Amino acid sequence: MRRVRIGEIVAGVAGAVLLLSLFLEWYTVRGRAEGLTAWSAFSFVDLLVCLVALLGIALAVSQVVGRGPALPVAIGVITATLGLAATLLVLYRILNQPGPNDAIGVGAGAWIGLAACLGVFLGAWLSLSDERPRPADPVPPVPERRPTPARS
């Protein structure tokens, strides 16, 4: 765990919260006892949000198990890009709910999802902007050199 930096931790935790928020009530419907989850309310946005959640978790996991910086940096770039797109789409769907706006209200799951999308984006951004070297595996000691015996 010594190689994981704050950006990867934020992205991983926010990705887990985002994945769980997809199963919460995103919209309340007047006249119905139960609301709509993200899975039942959307056709495309839910898949993008799920992908962003999995990428946030993958960013943290790749930093823990990876040996070099190439994979975490690549995942960080993709996660930051898609995380920003998902944040803007979720914000749009909060402002413009599916169906008639007078019959549908925004539930707590949508706000949690928006905060988690923003968290995944910010975590990936922090991961990319942190230029401190990632601690590598310990280097084995260099063998001691002995002088060559003189020829007579």
ZIMOUR-V960583 format. One record per residue. RES is the residue in one letter. BURIAL is b if it has 24 or more other ideal C-beta (glycine too) atoms within 12 Angstrom, else e. Layout:
RES & BURIAL
RES & BURIAL
This chain:
M & e
R & e
R & b
V & b
R & b
I & e
G & b
E & b
I & b
V & b
A & b
G & b
V & b
A & b
G & b
A & b
V & b
L & b
L & b
L & e
S & b
L & b
F & e
L & b
E & b
W & b
Y & b
T & b
V & b
R & e
G & e
R & e
A & e
E & e
G & b
L & b
T & b
A & b
W & e
S & e
A & b
F & b
S & e
F & e
V & b
D & b
L & e
L & b
V & b
C & b
L & b
V & b
A & b
L & b
L & b
G & b
I & b
A & b
L & b
A & b
V & b
S & b
Q & b
V & e
V & e
G & b
R & e
G & e
P & b
A & e
L & e
P & b
V & b
A & e
I & b
G & b
V & e
I & b
T & b
A & b
T & e
L & b
G & b
L & e
A & b
A & b
T & b
L & e
L & b
V & b
L & e
Y & e
R & b
I & b
L & e
N & e
Q & b
P & b
G & e
P & e
N & e
D & e
A & e
I & b
G & b
V & b
G & b
A & e
G & b
A & b
W & e
I & b
G & b
L & b
A & b
A & b
C & b
L & b
G & b
V & b
F & b
L & b
G & b
A & b
W & b
L & b
S & b
L & b
S & e
D & b
E & e
R & e
P & e
R & b
P & e
A & e
D & e
P & e
V & e
P & e
P & e
V & e
P & e
E & e
R & e
R & e
P & e
T & e
P & e
A & e
R & e
S & e
